[in-house]
C-alpha cells in the first residue's frame, strides 16, 4: 500500500525542464504585478473594494492556469545526460 | 519551480505579497480621499440641550455605600451631514456625542449618545428631542454646577487600515443646574 502511495506521489511531481522553470517564474511575476496594478486602478476608479478583489482574483487564477500545469511545451527540453561509454563490465574482472 | 507543489507555493507567496501592497495602497488612497472631501471640517449643530438630574442609590449607577449619586441625562437636537466621511474604504462610522468638563484635577470626557452609521444613505443625521442613551455620573464628585462642552465626534472603521478619529466643527456649552434649582423651576 505504501509503495503504491509512493508511486502516486512520484507521479504528482509534474517536473518542468530548466528553461521553462525560468520562464514560468518570470511570467508569474509579471502577470501578478500587472494584475495587482490593474485591480488597484479598477477598484479606485469604480470606488469599490469588491471589484478590486474580483479583478485580482481573476489575475491570480489566470496566472495559476498558465504557470502551474506541466504543459508538454514546458517539458520538452529535458537535460541530456552523458551516456556511459562502457556498457558491459563483467563482474568477474573486478574480483 | 521544479515540481507542482513548489510552483503552487511561490504563486501563493507572491499573490499574498502583492495583496499586502494593495491593502497599503487602499489605506493611503482612502486617507487622501478623506482629506480631499474635507472630513475634518464637517459642521454640526447641537441645539436645545436640556440636562436633567436624578439621584440613584444603586452601585450600578455610581453610588458608593448607598450614598445617592447624581445621574445626568439630556435631551438634545442634532443635525449634521457625515457623508464626507464615506470613501471606498469606509465600512462604518461611529458618531458619538461627548461632553468635556474639568474635574478637580482632571479633564474628563463622557459619552451621552452614539450611533453607528453603516451606509452613505444614513449619513445625514437629524434628530430632534432625542434622549441620551447613557446615565452619566462624575466618578469623583457631582455633575451639577459644571460647565459641559458638547461635541459630536466620529470614528471611521475602514475595511483596511487604521481606525481614524476626528470631531465635527461646532460645540455647545451647557451649565448643569443643580437638582434643587431644577426643582424650583418646576
Interface residues (C-beta under 8 A of the other chain):
Chain A: X12 X13 X14 X15 X16 X21 X22 X24 X25 X28 X29 X32 X33 X35 X36 X39 X40 X43 X44 X47 X48 X49 X52 X56 X60 X63 X64 X67 X68 X69 X70
Chain B: X1 X2 X3 X4 X7 X8 X10 X11 X14 X15 X18 X19 X21 X22 X25 X26 X29 X87 X88 X89 X159 X160
